[in-house]
Amino acid sequence: MLAINTLADLQTERIKRGISQRTLADAIGMTAAELAQLEDADVSPSLATLSRYAKGLGLRLEIAIVP
């Protein structure tokens, strides 16, 4: 569930910034179709993929385990 919520947050940020799927896909080495599938939650994103997505937006993905 964390991966899906993180993806939703990243997608929201992409849209807020006015970045198209094609532009982001090019920046992170994906096709626009692959990015669309990812955003449609057709596939479960790996942490590496989420990190690439975040990096394409100029962000850094951090995961923390807190007691």
N, CA, C and O atoms as a Tripos MOL2 file, in Angstrom:
@<TRIPOS>MOLECULE
protein
  268   267    67     0     0
PROTEIN
NO_CHARGES

@<TRIPOS>ATOM
      1 N           0.8230   -1.1910    0.0000 N.3       1 MET1
      2 CA          0.0000    0.0000    0.0000 C.3       1 MET1
      3 C           0.8700    1.2590    0.0000 C.2       1 MET1
      4 O           0.5180    2.2680   -0.6110 O.2       1 MET1
      5 N           2.0010    1.1870    0.6870 N.am      2 LEU2
      6 CA          2.9120    2.3280    0.7350 C.3       2 LEU2
      7 C           3.3770    2.7230   -0.6570 C.2       2 LEU2
      8 O           3.4480    3.9100   -0.9770 O.2       2 LEU2
      9 N           3.6930    1.7340   -1.4880 N.am      3 ALA3
     10 CA          4.1690    2.0240   -2.8470 C.3       3 ALA3
     11 C           3.0910    2.7250   -3.6620 C.2       3 ALA3
     12 O           3.3840    3.6750   -4.3880 O.2       3 ALA3
     13 N           1.8570    2.2720   -3.5540 N.am      4 ILE4
     14 CA          0.7570    2.8750   -4.3150 C.3       4 ILE4
     15 C           0.4970    4.3010   -3.8370 C.2       4 ILE4
     16 O           0.2790    5.1950   -4.6540 O.2       4 ILE4
     17 N           0.5180    4.5210   -2.5250 N.am      5 ASN5
     18 CA          0.3120    5.8700   -1.9960 C.3       5 ASN5
     19 C           1.4470    6.8050   -2.4110 C.2       5 ASN5
     20 O           1.2140    7.9700   -2.7320 O.2       5 ASN5
     21 N           2.6590    6.2940   -2.4010 N.am      6 THR6
     22 CA          3.8080    7.0960   -2.8080 C.3       6 THR6
     23 C           3.6950    7.4490   -4.2810 C.2       6 THR6
     24 O           3.9590    8.5860   -4.6740 O.2       6 THR6
     25 N           3.3050    6.4850   -5.0900 N.am      7 LEU7
     26 CA          3.1190    6.7340   -6.5230 C.3       7 LEU7
     27 C           2.0490    7.8060   -6.7440 C.2       7 LEU7
     28 O           2.2220    8.6920   -7.5810 O.2       7 LEU7
     29 N           0.9560    7.7280   -6.0020 N.am      8 ALA8
     30 CA         -0.1100    8.7180   -6.1300 C.3       8 ALA8
     31 C           0.4030   10.1130   -5.7810 C.2       8 ALA8
     32 O           0.0650   11.0890   -6.4510 O.2       8 ALA8
     33 N           1.2170   10.2060   -4.7340 N.am      9 ASP9
     34 CA          1.7970   11.4970   -4.3470 C.3       9 ASP9
     35 C           2.7200   12.0350   -5.4410 C.2       9 ASP9
     36 O           2.7000   13.2270   -5.7500 O.2       9 ASP9
     37 N           3.5270   11.1460   -6.0230 N.am     10 LEU10
     38 CA          4.4380   11.5700   -7.0900 C.3      10 LEU10
     39 C           3.6680   12.0050   -8.3290 C.2      10 LEU10
     40 O           4.0270   12.9920   -8.9710 O.2      10 LEU10
     41 N           2.6200   11.2770   -8.6640 N.am     11 GLN11
     42 CA          1.8040   11.6470   -9.8220 C.3      11 GLN11
     43 C           1.1450   13.0070   -9.6030 C.2      11 GLN11
     44 O           1.0990   13.8360  -10.5120 O.2      11 GLN11
     45 N           0.6420   13.2280   -8.4040 N.am     12 THR12
     46 CA          0.0420   14.5260   -8.0790 C.3      12 THR12
     47 C           1.0670   15.6410   -8.2460 C.2      12 THR12
     48 O           0.7510   16.7040   -8.7800 O.2      12 THR12
     49 N           2.2790   15.4030   -7.7970 N.am     13 GLU13
     50 CA          3.3420   16.4000   -7.9300 C.3      13 GLU13
     51 C           3.6780   16.6470   -9.4040 C.2      13 GLU13
     52 O           3.8970   17.7900   -9.8040 O.2      13 GLU13
     53 N           3.7190   15.5890  -10.2060 N.am     14 ARG14
     54 CA          3.9890   15.7390  -11.6380 C.3      14 ARG14
     55 C           2.9360   16.6230  -12.2860 C.2      14 ARG14
     56 O           3.2590   17.5170  -13.0680 O.2      14 ARG14
     57 N           1.6920   16.3720  -11.9620 N.am     15 ILE15
     58 CA          0.5880   17.1380  -12.5440 C.3      15 ILE15
     59 C           0.6340   18.5860  -12.0750 C.2      15 ILE15
     60 O           0.4430   19.5030  -12.8730 O.2      15 ILE15
     61 N           0.8870   18.7980  -10.7760 N.am     16 LYS16
     62 CA          0.9820   20.1680  -10.2410 C.3      16 LYS16
     63 C           2.0630   20.9690  -10.9530 C.2      16 LYS16
     64 O           1.9150   22.1730  -11.1620 O.2      16 LYS16
     65 N           3.1440   20.3020  -11.3240 N.am     17 ARG17
     66 CA          4.2560   20.9750  -11.9960 C.3      17 ARG17
     67 C           4.0350   21.1370  -13.4930 C.2      17 ARG17
     68 O           4.8400   21.7650  -14.1810 O.2      17 ARG17
     69 N           2.9470   20.5720  -13.9940 N.am     18 GLY18
     70 CA          2.6430   20.6890  -15.4150 C.3      18 GLY18
     71 C           3.5590   19.8640  -16.3020 C.2      18 GLY18
     72 O           3.7810   20.2160  -17.4600 O.2      18 GLY18
     73 N           4.0930   18.7690  -15.7730 N.am     19 ILE19
     74 CA          4.9950   17.9020  -16.5310 C.3      19 ILE19
     75 C           4.1740   16.7770  -17.1460 C.2      19 ILE19
     76 O           3.4460   16.0760  -16.4430 O.2      19 ILE19
     77 N           4.2920   16.6060  -18.4540 N.am     20 SER20
     78 CA          3.5410   15.5540  -19.1300 C.3      20 SER20
     79 C           4.1510   14.1960  -18.8430 C.2      20 SER20
     80 O           5.3090   14.0880  -18.4380 O.2      20 SER20
     81 N           3.3520   13.1590  -19.0580 N.am     21 GLN21
     82 CA          3.8610   11.8020  -18.9040 C.3      21 GLN21
     83 C           5.0290   11.5680  -19.8570 C.2      21 GLN21
     84 O           6.0300   10.9610  -19.4740 O.2      21 GLN21
     85 N           4.9110   12.0380  -21.0810 N.am     22 ARG22
     86 CA          5.9660   11.8300  -22.0720 C.3      22 ARG22
     87 C           7.2740   12.4840  -21.6340 C.2      22 ARG22
     88 O           8.3450   11.8890  -21.7560 O.2      22 ARG22
     89 N           7.1820   13.7110  -21.1260 N.am     23 THR23
     90 CA          8.3790   14.4270  -20.6880 C.3      23 THR23
     91 C           9.0550   13.7070  -19.5380 C.2      23 THR23
     92 O          10.2740   13.5320  -19.5420 O.2      23 THR23
     93 N           8.2690   13.2870  -18.5520 N.am     24 LEU24
     94 CA          8.8460   12.5740  -17.4140 C.3      24 LEU24
     95 C           9.4000   11.2220  -17.8520 C.2      24 LEU24
     96 O          10.4890   10.8250  -17.4370 O.2      24 LEU24
     97 N           8.6490   10.5240  -18.6860 N.am     25 ALA25
     98 CA          9.0990    9.2190  -19.1620 C.3      25 ALA25
     99 C          10.4530    9.3370  -19.8630 C.2      25 ALA25
    100 O          11.3500    8.5280  -19.6230 O.2      25 ALA25
    101 N          10.5990   10.3300  -20.7180 N.am     26 ASP26
    102 CA         11.8770   10.5510  -21.4020 C.3      26 ASP26
    103 C          12.9910   10.8100  -20.4000 C.2      26 ASP26
    104 O          14.1080   10.3200  -20.5660 O.2      26 ASP26
    105 N          12.6890   11.5760  -19.3660 N.am     27 ALA27
    106 CA         13.6990   11.9480  -18.3700 C.3      27 ALA27
    107 C          14.1670   10.7540  -17.5350 C.2      27 ALA27
    108 O          15.3000   10.7360  -17.0540 O.2      27 ALA27
    109 N          13.2980    9.7630  -17.3660 N.am     28 ILE28
    110 CA         13.6520    8.6400  -16.4960 C.3      28 ILE28
    111 C          13.8720    7.3380  -17.2620 C.2      28 ILE28
    112 O          13.9900    6.2700  -16.6600 O.2      28 ILE28
    113 N          13.9260    7.4300  -18.5820 N.am     29 GLY29
    114 CA         14.2460    6.2530  -19.3800 C.3      29 GLY29
    115 C          13.1310    5.2400  -19.5150 C.2      29 GLY29
    116 O          13.3750    4.0360  -19.5870 O.2      29 GLY29
    117 N          11.8970    5.7380  -19.5500 N.am     30 MET30
    118 CA         10.7280    4.8750  -19.7660 C.3      30 MET30
    119 C          10.0230    5.3530  -21.0190 C.2      30 MET30
    120 O          10.2780    6.4520  -21.5120 O.2      30 MET30
    121 N           9.1420    4.5220  -21.5250 N.am     31 THR31
    122 CA          8.2570    4.9980  -22.5810 C.3      31 THR31
    123 C           7.0430    5.6400  -21.9070 C.2      31 THR31
    124 O           6.7480    5.3770  -20.7410 O.2      31 THR31
    125 N           6.3580    6.4740  -22.6570 N.am     32 ALA32
    126 CA          5.1480    7.0950  -22.1140 C.3      32 ALA32
    127 C           4.1140    6.0170  -21.7670 C.2      32 ALA32
    128 O           3.3750    6.1560  -20.7920 O.2      32 ALA32
    129 N           4.0620    4.9540  -22.5570 N.am     33 ALA33
    130 CA          3.1150    3.8620  -22.2900 C.3      33 ALA33
    131 C           3.4540    3.1590  -20.9730 C.2      33 ALA33
    132 O           2.5580    2.8140  -20.2040 O.2      33 ALA33
    133 N           4.7370    2.9490  -20.7180 N.am     34 GLU34
    134 CA          5.1490    2.3200  -19.4530 C.3      34 GLU34
    135 C           4.7790    3.1970  -18.2690 C.2      34 GLU34
    136 O           4.3010    2.7040  -17.2470 O.2      34 GLU34
    137 N           5.0010    4.4980  -18.4090 N.am     35 LEU35
    138 CA          4.6590    5.4130  -17.3190 C.3      35 LEU35
    139 C           3.1490    5.4480  -17.1010 C.2      35 LEU35
    140 O           2.6890    5.4900  -15.9600 O.2      35 LEU35
    141 N           2.3820    5.4330  -18.1770 N.am     36 ALA36
    142 CA          0.9220    5.4230  -18.0580 C.3      36 ALA36
    143 C           0.4560    4.1690  -17.3240 C.2      36 ALA36
    144 O          -0.4210    4.2460  -16.4640 O.2      36 ALA36
    145 N           1.0380    3.0120  -17.6580 N.am     37 GLN37
    146 CA          0.6920    1.7720  -16.9610 C.3      37 GLN37
    147 C           1.0330    1.8660  -15.4800 C.2      37 GLN37
    148 O           0.2650    1.4230  -14.6260 O.2      37 GLN37
    149 N           2.1730    2.4400  -15.1910 N.am     38 LEU38
    150 CA          2.5930    2.6090  -13.8050 C.3      38 LEU38
    151 C           1.5970    3.4870  -13.0540 C.2      38 LEU38
    152 O           1.1460    3.1350  -11.9630 O.2      38 LEU38
    153 N           1.2580    4.6280  -13.6420 N.am     39 GLU39
    154 CA          0.3410    5.5560  -12.9740 C.3      39 GLU39
    155 C          -1.0810    5.0110  -12.8750 C.2      39 GLU39
    156 O          -1.8310    5.4010  -11.9800 O.2      39 GLU39
    157 N          -1.4580    4.1140  -13.7860 N.am     40 ASP40
    158 CA         -2.7830    3.4930  -13.7150 C.3      40 ASP40
    159 C          -2.8100    2.3370  -12.7320 C.2      40 ASP40
    160 O          -3.8360    1.6780  -12.5570 O.2      40 ASP40
    161 N          -1.6610    2.0940  -12.0850 N.am     41 ALA41
    162 CA         -1.5010    1.0070  -11.1130 C.3      41 ALA41
    163 C          -1.7510   -0.3490  -11.7510 C.2      41 ALA41
    164 O          -2.2170   -1.2790  -11.0940 O.2      41 ALA41
    165 N          -1.4310   -0.4560  -13.0590 N.am     42 ASP42
    166 CA         -1.5220   -1.7490  -13.7370 C.3      42 ASP42
    167 C          -0.3990   -2.6760  -13.2700 C.2      42 ASP42
    168 O          -0.5140   -3.9000  -13.3340 O.2      42 ASP42
    169 N           0.6740   -2.0680  -12.8060 N.am     43 VAL43
    170 CA          1.8070   -2.8310  -12.2800 C.3      43 VAL43
    171 C           2.1680   -2.2600  -10.9130 C.2      43 VAL43
    172 O           1.9800   -1.0690  -10.6600 O.2      43 VAL43
    173 N           2.6760   -3.0960  -10.0530 N.am     44 SER44
    174 CA          3.0920   -2.6290   -8.7290 C.3      44 SER44
    175 C           4.5090   -2.0540   -8.8410 C.2      44 SER44
    176 O           5.4250   -2.7510   -9.2760 O.2      44 SER44
    177 N           4.6920   -0.7990   -8.4540 N.am     45 PRO45
    178 CA          6.0080   -0.1830   -8.6190 C.3      45 PRO45
    179 C           7.0240   -0.6900   -7.5980 C.2      45 PRO45
    180 O           6.7060   -0.8900   -6.4260 O.2      45 PRO45
    181 N           8.2400   -0.8900   -8.0680 N.am     46 SER46
    182 CA          9.3280   -1.2430   -7.1590 C.3      46 SER46
    183 C           9.8570    0.0380   -6.5150 C.2      46 SER46
    184 O           9.5630    1.1430   -6.9710 O.2      46 SER46
    185 N          10.6260   -0.1260   -5.4690 N.am     47 LEU47
    186 CA         11.2380    1.0440   -4.8400 C.3      47 LEU47
    187 C          12.1900    1.7360   -5.8070 C.2      47 LEU47
    188 O          12.2930    2.9630   -5.8070 O.2      47 LEU47
    189 N          12.8800    0.9610   -6.6240 N.am     48 ALA48
    190 CA         13.7970    1.5440   -7.6080 C.3      48 ALA48
    191 C          13.0340    2.3920   -8.6230 C.2      48 ALA48
    192 O          13.4940    3.4690   -9.0030 O.2      48 ALA48
    193 N          11.8840    1.9170   -9.0570 N.am     49 THR49
    194 CA         11.0790    2.6700  -10.0170 C.3      49 THR49
    195 C          10.5410    3.9440   -9.3810 C.2      49 THR49
    196 O          10.5590    5.0040  -10.0060 O.2      49 THR49
    197 N          10.0640    3.8500   -8.1500 N.am     50 LEU50
    198 CA          9.5770    5.0420   -7.4530 C.3      50 LEU50
    199 C          10.7020    6.0600   -7.2830 C.2      50 LEU50
    200 O          10.4850    7.2650   -7.4110 O.2      50 LEU50
    201 N          11.8840    5.5710   -6.9970 N.am     51 SER51
    202 CA         13.0350    6.4530   -6.8390 C.3      51 SER51
    203 C          13.3690    7.1540   -8.1590 C.2      51 SER51
    204 O          13.6610    8.3500   -8.1700 O.2      51 SER51
    205 N          13.3270    6.4070   -9.2790 N.am     52 ARG52
    206 CA         13.5640    7.0140  -10.5990 C.3      52 ARG52
    207 C          12.5310    8.0850  -10.8940 C.2      52 ARG52
    208 O          12.8710    9.1570  -11.3950 O.2      52 ARG52
    209 N          11.2850    7.8060  -10.5890 N.am     53 TYR53
    210 CA         10.1910    8.7450  -10.8170 C.3      53 TYR53
    211 C          10.4510   10.0180  -10.0130 C.2      53 TYR53
    212 O          10.3730   11.1260  -10.5430 O.2      53 TYR53
    213 N          10.7570    9.8460   -8.7370 N.am     54 ALA54
    214 CA         11.0270   11.0030   -7.8750 C.3      54 ALA54
    215 C          12.2110   11.8070   -8.4040 C.2      54 ALA54
    216 O          12.1600   13.0360   -8.4570 O.2      54 ALA54
    217 N          13.2640   11.1180   -8.7900 N.am     55 LYS55
    218 CA         14.4530   11.8030   -9.3090 C.3      55 LYS55
    219 C          14.1220   12.5960  -10.5710 C.2      55 LYS55
    220 O          14.6630   13.6810  -10.7830 O.2      55 LYS55
    221 N          13.2500   12.0650  -11.3970 N.am     56 GLY56
    222 CA         12.8220   12.7690  -12.6010 C.3      56 GLY56
    223 C          12.1030   14.0700  -12.2930 C.2      56 GLY56
    224 O          12.0570   14.9760  -13.1250 O.2      56 GLY56
    225 N          11.5420   14.1610  -11.0930 N.am     57 LEU57
    226 CA         10.8730   15.3870  -10.6500 C.3      57 LEU57
    227 C          11.8020   16.2770   -9.8260 C.2      57 LEU57
    228 O          11.3910   17.3220   -9.3210 O.2      57 LEU57
    229 N          13.0490   15.8520   -9.6990 N.am     58 GLY58
    230 CA         13.9980   16.6160   -8.8900 C.3      58 GLY58
    231 C          13.8230   16.3780   -7.4080 C.2      58 GLY58
    232 O          14.2210   17.2040   -6.5870 O.2      58 GLY58
    233 N          13.2250   15.2470   -7.0630 N.am     59 LEU59
    234 CA         12.9760   14.8950   -5.6660 C.3      59 LEU59
    235 C          13.8090   13.6820   -5.2910 C.2      59 LEU59
    236 O          14.3900   13.0230   -6.1530 O.2      59 LEU59
    237 N          13.8620   13.4000   -4.0230 N.am     60 ARG60
    238 CA         14.5580   12.2170   -3.5190 C.3      60 ARG60
    239 C          13.5640   11.4050   -2.6930 C.2      60 ARG60
    240 O          12.8640   11.9540   -1.8420 O.2      60 ARG60
    241 N          13.5030   10.1280   -2.9400 N.am     61 LEU61
    242 CA         12.6230    9.2420   -2.1930 C.3      61 LEU61
    243 C          13.3490    8.7750   -0.9410 C.2      61 LEU61
    244 O          14.4720    8.2790   -1.0190 O.2      61 LEU61
    245 N          12.7080    8.9330    0.2150 N.am     62 GLU62
    246 CA         13.2750    8.4630    1.4750 C.3      62 GLU62
    247 C          12.2560    7.5730    2.1550 C.2      62 GLU62
    248 O          11.0570    7.8520    2.1630 O.2      62 GLU62
    249 N          12.7650    6.4970    2.7220 N.am     63 ILE63
    250 CA         11.9090    5.5810    3.4920 C.3      63 ILE63
    251 C          12.5190    5.4860    4.8780 C.2      63 ILE63
    252 O          13.7290    5.3230    5.0340 O.2      63 ILE63
    253 N          11.6690    5.5900    5.8660 N.am     64 ALA64
    254 CA         12.1600    5.5230    7.2410 C.3      64 ALA64
    255 C          11.2910    4.5760    8.0470 C.2      64 ALA64
    256 O          10.0780    4.4970    7.8540 O.2      64 ALA64
    257 N          11.9310    3.8710    8.9390 N.am     65 ILE65
    258 CA         11.2090    3.0410    9.9060 C.3      65 ILE65
    259 C          11.3840    3.7170   11.2570 C.2      65 ILE65
    260 O          12.4990    3.8840   11.7510 O.2      65 ILE65
    261 N          10.2790    4.0940   11.8290 N.am     66 VAL66
    262 CA         10.3100    4.8650   13.0660 C.3      66 VAL66
    263 C           9.5330    4.1060   14.1350 C.2      66 VAL66
    264 O           8.4300    3.6250   13.8770 O.2      66 VAL66
    265 N          10.1100    3.9950   15.3510 N.am     67 PRO67
    266 CA          9.3940    3.2770   16.4110 C.3      67 PRO67
    267 C           8.1390    4.0220   16.8530 C.2      67 PRO67
    268 O           7.4220    3.5530   17.7380 O.2      67 PRO67
@<TRIPOS>BOND
     1     1     2 1
     2     2     3 1
     3     3     4 2
     4     3     5 am
     5     5     6 1
     6     6     7 1
     7     7     8 2
     8     7     9 am
     9     9    10 1
    10    10    11 1
    11    11    12 2
    12    11    13 am
    13    13    14 1
    14    14    15 1
    15    15    16 2
    16    15    17 am
    17    17    18 1
    18    18    19 1
    19    19    20 2
    20    19    21 am
    21    21    22 1
    22    22    23 1
    23    23    24 2
    24    23    25 am
    25    25    26 1
    26    26    27 1
    27    27    28 2
    28    27    29 am
    29    29    30 1
    30    30    31 1
    31    31    32 2
    32    31    33 am
    33    33    34 1
    34    34    35 1
    35    35    36 2
    36    35    37 am
    37    37    38 1
    38    38    39 1
    39    39    40 2
    40    39    41 am
    41    41    42 1
    42    42    43 1
    43    43    44 2
    44    43    45 am
    45    45    46 1
    46    46    47 1
    47    47    48 2
    48    47    49 am
    49    49    50 1
    50    50    51 1
    51    51    52 2
    52    51    53 am
    53    53    54 1
    54    54    55 1
    55    55    56 2
    56    55    57 am
    57    57    58 1
    58    58    59 1
    59    59    60 2
    60    59    61 am
    61    61    62 1
    62    62    63 1
    63    63    64 2
    64    63    65 am
    65    65    66 1
    66    66    67 1
    67    67    68 2
    68    67    69 am
    69    69    70 1
    70    70    71 1
    71    71    72 2
    72    71    73 am
    73    73    74 1
    74    74    75 1
    75    75    76 2
    76    75    77 am
    77    77    78 1
    78    78    79 1
    79    79    80 2
    80    79    81 am
    81    81    82 1
    82    82    83 1
    83    83    84 2
    84    83    85 am
    85    85    86 1
    86    86    87 1
    87    87    88 2
    88    87    89 am
    89    89    90 1
    90    90    91 1
    91    91    92 2
    92    91    93 am
    93    93    94 1
    94    94    95 1
    95    95    96 2
    96    95    97 am
    97    97    98 1
    98    98    99 1
    99    99   100 2
   100    99   101 am
   101   101   102 1
   102   102   103 1
   103   103   104 2
   104   103   105 am
   105   105   106 1
   106   106   107 1
   107   107   108 2
   108   107   109 am
   109   109   110 1
   110   110   111 1
   111   111   112 2
   112   111   113 am
   113   113   114 1
   114   114   115 1
   115   115   116 2
   116   115   117 am
   117   117   118 1
   118   118   119 1
   119   119   120 2
   120   119   121 am
   121   121   122 1
   122   122   123 1
   123   123   124 2
   124   123   125 am
   125   125   126 1
   126   126   127 1
   127   127   128 2
   128   127   129 am
   129   129   130 1
   130   130   131 1
   131   131   132 2
   132   131   133 am
   133   133   134 1
   134   134   135 1
   135   135   136 2
   136   135   137 am
   137   137   138 1
   138   138   139 1
   139   139   140 2
   140   139   141 am
   141   141   142 1
   142   142   143 1
   143   143   144 2
   144   143   145 am
   145   145   146 1
   146   146   147 1
   147   147   148 2
   148   147   149 am
   149   149   150 1
   150   150   151 1
   151   151   152 2
   152   151   153 am
   153   153   154 1
   154   154   155 1
   155   155   156 2
   156   155   157 am
   157   157   158 1
   158   158   159 1
   159   159   160 2
   160   159   161 am
   161   161   162 1
   162   162   163 1
   163   163   164 2
   164   163   165 am
   165   165   166 1
   166   166   167 1
   167   167   168 2
   168   167   169 am
   169   169   170 1
   170   170   171 1
   171   171   172 2
   172   171   173 am
   173   173   174 1
   174   174   175 1
   175   175   176 2
   176   175   177 am
   177   177   178 1
   178   178   179 1
   179   179   180 2
   180   179   181 am
   181   181   182 1
   182   182   183 1
   183   183   184 2
   184   183   185 am
   185   185   186 1
   186   186   187 1
   187   187   188 2
   188   187   189 am
   189   189   190 1
   190   190   191 1
   191   191   192 2
   192   191   193 am
   193   193   194 1
   194   194   195 1
   195   195   196 2
   196   195   197 am
   197   197   198 1
   198   198   199 1
   199   199   200 2
   200   199   201 am
   201   201   202 1
   202   202   203 1
   203   203   204 2
   204   203   205 am
   205   205   206 1
   206   206   207 1
   207   207   208 2
   208   207   209 am
   209   209   210 1
   210   210   211 1
   211   211   212 2
   212   211   213 am
   213   213   214 1
   214   214   215 1
   215   215   216 2
   216   215   217 am
   217   217   218 1
   218   218   219 1
   219   219   220 2
   220   219   221 am
   221   221   222 1
   222   222   223 1
   223   223   224 2
   224   223   225 am
   225   225   226 1
   226   226   227 1
   227   227   228 2
   228   227   229 am
   229   229   230 1
   230   230   231 1
   231   231   232 2
   232   231   233 am
   233   233   234 1
   234   234   235 1
   235   235   236 2
   236   235   237 am
   237   237   238 1
   238   238   239 1
   239   239   240 2
   240   239   241 am
   241   241   242 1
   242   242   243 1
   243   243   244 2
   244   243   245 am
   245   245   246 1
   246   246   247 1
   247   247   248 2
   248   247   249 am
   249   249   250 1
   250   250   251 1
   251   251   252 2
   252   251   253 am
   253   253   254 1
   254   254   255 1
   255   255   256 2
   256   255   257 am
   257   257   258 1
   258   258   259 1
   259   259   260 2
   260   259   261 am
   261   261   262 1
   262   262   263 1
   263   263   264 2
   264   263   265 am
   265   265   266 1
   266   266   267 1
   267   267   268 2
@<TRIPOS>SUBSTRUCTURE
     1 MET1         2 RESIDUE 1 A MET
     2 LEU2         6 RESIDUE 1 A LEU
     3 ALA3        10 RESIDUE 1 A ALA
     4 ILE4        14 RESIDUE 1 A ILE
     5 ASN5        18 RESIDUE 1 A ASN
     6 THR6        22 RESIDUE 1 A THR
     7 LEU7        26 RESIDUE 1 A LEU
     8 ALA8        30 RESIDUE 1 A ALA
     9 ASP9        34 RESIDUE 1 A ASP
    10 LEU10       38 RESIDUE 1 A LEU
    11 GLN11       42 RESIDUE 1 A GLN
    12 THR12       46 RESIDUE 1 A THR
    13 GLU13       50 RESIDUE 1 A GLU
    14 ARG14       54 RESIDUE 1 A ARG
    15 ILE15       58 RESIDUE 1 A ILE
    16 LYS16       62 RESIDUE 1 A LYS
    17 ARG17       66 RESIDUE 1 A ARG
    18 GLY18       70 RESIDUE 1 A GLY
    19 ILE19       74 RESIDUE 1 A ILE
    20 SER20       78 RESIDUE 1 A SER
    21 GLN21       82 RESIDUE 1 A GLN
    22 ARG22       86 RESIDUE 1 A ARG
    23 THR23       90 RESIDUE 1 A THR
    24 LEU24       94 RESIDUE 1 A LEU
    25 ALA25       98 RESIDUE 1 A ALA
    26 ASP26      102 RESIDUE 1 A ASP
    27 ALA27      106 RESIDUE 1 A ALA
    28 ILE28      110 RESIDUE 1 A ILE
    29 GLY29      114 RESIDUE 1 A GLY
    30 MET30      118 RESIDUE 1 A MET
    31 THR31      122 RESIDUE 1 A THR
    32 ALA32      126 RESIDUE 1 A ALA
    33 ALA33      130 RESIDUE 1 A ALA
    34 GLU34      134 RESIDUE 1 A GLU
    35 LEU35      138 RESIDUE 1 A LEU
    36 ALA36      142 RESIDUE 1 A ALA
    37 GLN37      146 RESIDUE 1 A GLN
    38 LEU38      150 RESIDUE 1 A LEU
    39 GLU39      154 RESIDUE 1 A GLU
    40 ASP40      158 RESIDUE 1 A ASP
    41 ALA41      162 RESIDUE 1 A ALA
    42 ASP42      166 RESIDUE 1 A ASP
    43 VAL43      170 RESIDUE 1 A VAL
    44 SER44      174 RESIDUE 1 A SER
    45 PRO45      178 RESIDUE 1 A PRO
    46 SER46      182 RESIDUE 1 A SER
    47 LEU47      186 RESIDUE 1 A LEU
    48 ALA48      190 RESIDUE 1 A ALA
    49 THR49      194 RESIDUE 1 A THR
    50 LEU50      198 RESIDUE 1 A LEU
    51 SER51      202 RESIDUE 1 A SER
    52 ARG52      206 RESIDUE 1 A ARG
    53 TYR53      210 RESIDUE 1 A TYR
    54 ALA54      214 RESIDUE 1 A ALA
    55 LYS55      218 RESIDUE 1 A LYS
    56 GLY56      222 RESIDUE 1 A GLY
    57 LEU57      226 RESIDUE 1 A LEU
    58 GLY58      230 RESIDUE 1 A GLY
    59 LEU59      234 RESIDUE 1 A LEU
    60 ARG60      238 RESIDUE 1 A ARG
    61 LEU61      242 RESIDUE 1 A LEU
    62 GLU62      246 RESIDUE 1 A GLU
    63 ILE63      250 RESIDUE 1 A ILE
    64 ALA64      254 RESIDUE 1 A ALA
    65 ILE65      258 RESIDUE 1 A ILE
    66 VAL66      262 RESIDUE 1 A VAL
    67 PRO67      266 RESIDUE 1 A PRO
